[in-house]
Structure formats: C-alpha cells, structure tokens
Amino acid sequence: MYEKMIDKAIQCDLCGEKHPDGVIYKSADMIYLCPDCFQKIEEMPQNIRESTERILLGNVL
C-alpha cells in the first residue's frame, strides 16, 4: 500500500529521480517511488512486484 505525498527533497528509490512537482509515493516499508515508477510497479504481476520491493529494501531473500 502506497501513500501519495508531496516532498521535493525525496528522490525515487527505483530510478533516482526527483519529480519536478515533488509528487512521491511512500510505502509502509519506506520505499519511495516517483509517479512513473509507481505506475510500473503497480502494473507488475504480484510475485515480480514483491521481488522488486525486496530488492529496493535490500533484502533479496
């Protein structure tokens, strides 16, 4: 579950970019995604999304 927020100082954990308007999505696990990466993550099949989120957290097991 991701929460939409505005913060121009936070960069995306997946692509490393900062959205010009400061729009960022934060997960309960403290993963931050820009709108483009958030949309890509949401379109992934569940098992691939979970693996990608574990990689972003640094826990691949």
N, C-alpha and C positions, 0 to 999 in steps of 0.2 A: 504494500500500500504506500503510495507516494503522496506527499502533500505539496501543493504548489505554493511557492513563496517568491518574494522579491528581495534580492540581495546582490548588488552589483559587484561585491567583493569575492563571491564564491565562484570557482570555476568548475566545470563539468569533470567528474571523475573518469568518464569514458573517453572523451575527445580532448579534454584540457582547455576548452574554450570558455570564455565568459560571454553570456548572452548580452547584446547591447542594451536591452531594456532591464536586465537584471533578473529575468524570469528563471527560476531554478526549481527543480523537483527534488524533494528530500524524502528518503525512505526512513523507516523506523530504525534501520541499521546504519543510518548516517551515510548513505550513498547519495551523492548529489549529481543530478543529470540535467543538461540543458534540454529545452523542448524537443529538439531534433533527436537526441539520443534517447530521451524518454519515450518518444513515439516508436523508435526502433525496438527498444526493449519490450514495450507493450505488445508489439506485433510478433515477437518471437514465440515459438512453442514453449510451454511451461518448463520442460526439462532444460532447454537451452537457456532460458531466462534465468533459472535458478543457478546454473553453472556460471553464467556471466556475472551474476551478482556475487557469487562466492569468490570469483577471481578479483572483482573490484574490491571486495573486503580483504583480500589477501589470504583467504582460506580456501584452497582448491580441493581439499579432501572432503 
